[in-house]
Amino acid sequence: MPEVAQNKCAHPNCTCPASAGEKYCSQACSDAAEGSGRNDRCACPHPQCASAMAA
């Protein structure tokens, strides 16, 4: 049985997995990473995210 690859969110400081076919785990990470003035921390709503726990 093939292993299912789990994609990490493309935001550099987010540790959440992204859904299949998605680059980011949430719209918040997408906006933060692709917006002007890249944010160091992601703003995803996932409580298990290491970046959210460090906030």
C-alpha positions in Angstrom: 0.0 0.0 0.0 1.5 3.4 -1.0 2.3 5.9 1.8 0.2 9.1 1.7 2.6 12.1 1.7 1.5 14.8 4.1 2.3 18.2 2.8 3.5 20.8 5.3 1.9 24.3 5.0 4.1 26.5 2.7 4.3 29.3 5.3 7.8 29.1 6.6 6.9 29.3 10.3 3.7 27.1 10.2 3.9 23.5 11.3 0.4 22.5 10.2 -0.3 20.0 7.4 -1.9 21.4 4.2 -4.8 19.5 2.6 -4.1 17.5 -0.5 -3.6 19.8 -3.5 -3.3 22.9 -1.3 -0.2 24.9 -0.6 -1.3 26.4 2.7 -3.2 25.0 5.7 -5.5 28.1 5.9 -6.3 31.3 4.1 -4.6 33.2 7.0 -1.3 31.5 6.2 -1.8 32.1 2.5 -2.5 35.8 3.0 0.5 36.2 5.4 3.0 34.4 3.2 1.9 35.9 -0.1 1.0 39.4 1.1 3.3 42.4 1.1 5.7 42.5 4.1 5.9 38.8 4.8 5.0 38.1 8.5 7.4 36.0 10.6 4.5 34.2 12.3 1.6 32.5 10.7 -1.9 33.5 11.8 -3.6 30.1 11.2 -6.5 29.2 13.5 -5.1 25.8 14.4 -4.3 25.4 18.1 -1.8 22.7 17.5 0.4 24.9 15.3 3.8 25.5 16.9 3.7 29.1 15.7 0.3 29.7 17.4 1.6 28.2 20.6 4.6 30.5 20.6 2.4 33.6 20.2 
